[in-house]
Amino acid sequence: MTERSFFSLDGPLDVAPGGGQVRAANFAGLANVARSLGRDARGIVERHGMEARVLTDPESLIAPQQVADTFEYCSTVFDDALFGLHIATLQDPEVFGCVTALCRAAPTVRAGIRCLIDFLPVVHAPDCEVVLMEGRETAELAWLVNTDIGANDQANYQAAMLNVKLLKAMGGPAFRPSWISLSAEPRGCDLPELERELGCKVLSRRNRNSVGFPVQQLEQPVPSANRLLYKLLGSYLQRVKTEHSQSIVDRVDSYIRGSLASGKCTIERCAEKMGTSVRTLQSRLAAEGTRFSELVEQQREKLARAHLAENRLSLDEIADRLGYGEQTSFGRAFKRWTGMTPQQFRTGH
C-alpha cells in the first residue's frame, strides 16, 4: 500500500528571513507605547529607514541593526533607561514567531529549549544563536547575535524578558530563574527594577547574555505539552530548515508557493516580505537570469501538474489555488504550457 501524507502544504506559509534580517515582530506594541507618550511611532521607524508597515506586520523583514538603533533611540527620546525591558513586559514570547508555539507544545523543558535552538534562526532571526550550557547544578540559556550591531543594550533587555517569559511558560509555575547575565551596564538606580521585573539577581557587564536556572528544571514536563502540535509543527519547521536556502530565486519561489492562493502574489508584496525594494529584487533576479513573472509561471505550472496528477481537487479548486479568478484563465494558461487542456492532462489523452 502506498503511504501518503495525512496533510500537505504547497510550500512554506511565509518567507523565511535570510542573513542580516529579522522579523519586525520585535516592534509589537511600539505604536501604543509611543502614542501614550505623545510620540508618533511612524516617524520613529521611518527615521531608521523603515516603512510604517513594520509596526503592524510582524512578518516584515528588517535588519537587526534597525531594531537595535530604534530601541536605543526610543530609550533616549522617551527618557527611559530600561525601554527594552518595559516594552517586553507588554509583549508575549510570540514575538519569536511560531517557534514559541512549538516550545510550549514540547514534552519537557529540555525539548522546548532544543526547539528554540534549532528553529529560532529559521523563523525569526538567522543571525541570532541560542545556546544551552549545562553544569552540575545550573543550566544557562544564552543568546548571541552573530553580527556587529554596536550598542544594543535595550534589545538585550527585551530579549532577557522574553526569554524569561518563555522559560516560565515551559517550566510552569515552579520555574524561577537563578540569575540573569547581561552585557549591558545598567545604572545602579535601575538594577532594583531590573531584578524585580526579571525575578532574579542581574549580573551586569558580563561577556554574554544568558539566563541561569537549576539544571533539574530541564527535565520538567511542559504544562501545555501537545503531542500532535509538537509533531506537526516540528515536522514543518524541520522541512523549512532543511530546504531553506539563501538563493534569491529559492526565496522568491517560496513566497510564490505560499501566496498564489491568496490572489495577492505580486512583486511589490514579495519585496515587502523580503525587506527590500522592488527595483533591488528585480536586479537580483535579473542577475540570476530570470524575472518575477517567469517564476510565477513556473510555479503555477509545477503546482498545476502536481494537483492534476493527484486527482483530488476539481479544476475550479486548482484554478483557485493557483490564483486564477476563473477556470477558463487557468485552462488557457495550462494549454500554453503543455499543449493540452487540464482535463486532457488529467485523463492522459
C-alpha positions, 0 to 999 in steps of 0.5 A, spaced: 500 500 500 502 506 498 503 511 504 501 518 503 501 524 507 495 525 512 496 533 510 500 537 505 502 544 504 504 547 497 510 550 500 512 554 506 506 559 509 511 565 509 518 567 507 523 565 511 528 571 513 535 570 510 542 573 513 542 580 516 534 580 517 529 579 522 522 579 523 519 586 525 515 582 530 520 585 535 516 592 534 509 589 537 506 594 541 511 600 539 505 604 536 501 604 543 507 605 547 509 611 543 502 614 542 501 614 550 507 618 550 505 623 545 510 620 540 508 618 533 511 611 532 511 612 524 516 617 524 520 613 529 521 607 524 521 611 518 527 615 521 531 608 521 529 607 514 523 603 515 516 603 512 510 604 517 508 597 515 513 594 520 509 596 526 503 592 524 506 586 520 510 582 524 512 578 518 516 584 515 523 583 514 528 588 517 535 588 519 537 587 526 541 593 526 534 597 525 531 594 531 537 595 535 538 603 533 530 604 534 530 601 541 536 605 543 533 611 540 526 610 543 530 609 550 533 616 549 527 620 546 522 617 551 527 618 557 527 611 559 533 607 561 530 600 561 525 601 554 527 594 552 525 591 558 518 595 559 516 594 552 517 586 553 513 586 559 507 588 554 509 583 549 508 575 549 514 570 547 510 570 540 514 575 538 519 569 536 514 567 531 511 560 531 517 557 534 514 559 541 508 555 539 512 549 538 516 550 545 510 550 549 507 544 545 514 540 547 514 534 552 519 537 557 523 543 558 529 540 555 525 539 548 522 546 548 529 549 549 532 544 543 526 547 539 528 554 540 535 552 538 534 549 532 528 553 529 529 560 532 534 562 526 529 559 521 523 563 523 525 569 526 532 571 526 538 567 522 543 571 525 541 570 532 544 563 536 541 560 542 545 556 546 544 551 552 550 550 557 549 545 562 553 544 569 552 540 575 547 544 578 545 550 573 543 550 566 544 557 562 540 559 556 544 564 552 543 568 546 548 571 541 547 575 535 552 573 530 553 580 527 556 587 529 550 591 531 554 596 536 550 598 542 544 594 543 543 594 550 535 595 550 534 589 545 538 585 550 533 587 555 527 585 551 530 579 549 532 577 557 524 578 558 522 574 553 526 569 554 524 569 561 517 569 559 518 563 555 522 559 560 516 560 565 511 558 560 515 551 559 517 550 566 510 552 569 509 555 575 515 552 579 520 555 574 524 561 577 530 563 574 537 563 578 540 569 575 540 573 569 547 575 565 547 581 561 552 585 557 549 591 558 551 596 564 545 598 567 545 604 572 545 602 579 538 606 580 535 601 575 538 594 577 532 594 583 527 594 577 531 590 573 531 584 578 524 585 580 521 585 573 526 579 571 525 575 578 532 574 579 539 577 581 542 581 574 549 580 573 551 586 569 557 587 564 558 580 563 561 577 556 554 574 554 547 574 555 544 568 558 539 566 563 541 561 569 536 556 572 537 549 576 539 544 571 533 539 574 528 544 571 530 541 564 527 535 565 520 538 567 514 536 563 511 542 559 504 544 562 501 545 555 505 539 552 501 537 545 503 531 542 500 532 535 502 540 535 509 538 537 509 533 531 506 537 526 509 543 527 516 540 528 515 536 522 514 543 518 519 547 521 524 541 520 522 541 512 523 549 512 530 548 515 532 543 511 530 546 504 531 553 506 536 556 502 539 563 501 538 563 493 534 569 491 530 565 486 529 559 492 526 565 496 522 568 491 519 561 489 517 560 496 513 566 497 510 564 490 508 557 493 505 560 499 501 566 496 498 564 489 492 562 493 491 568 496 490 572 489 495 577 492 502 574 489 505 580 486 512 583 486 511 589 490 508 584 496 514 579 495 519 585 496 515 587 502 516 580 505 523 580 503 525 587 506 527 590 500 525 594 494 522 592 488 527 595 483 533 591 488 529 584 487 528 585 480 536 586 479 537 580 483 533 576 479 535 579 473 542 577 475 540 570 476 537 570 469 530 570 470 524 575 472 518 575 477 513 573 472 517 567 469 517 564 476 510 565 477 509 561 471 513 556 473 510 555 479 503 555 477 505 550 472 509 545 477 503 546 482 498 545 476 501 538 474 502 536 481 494 537 483 492 534 476 496 528 477 493 527 484 486 527 482 483 530 488 481 537 487 476 539 481 479 544 476 475 550 479 479 548 486 486 548 482 484 554 478 483 557 485 489 555 488 493 557 483 490 564 483 486 564 477 479 568 478 476 563 473 477 556 470 477 558 463 484 563 465 487 557 468 485 552 462 488 557 457 494 558 461 495 550 462 494 549 454 500 554 453 504 550 457 503 543 455 499 543 449 493 540 452 487 542 456 487 540 464 482 535 463 486 532 457 492 532 462 488 529 467 485 523 463 492 522 459 489 523 452 
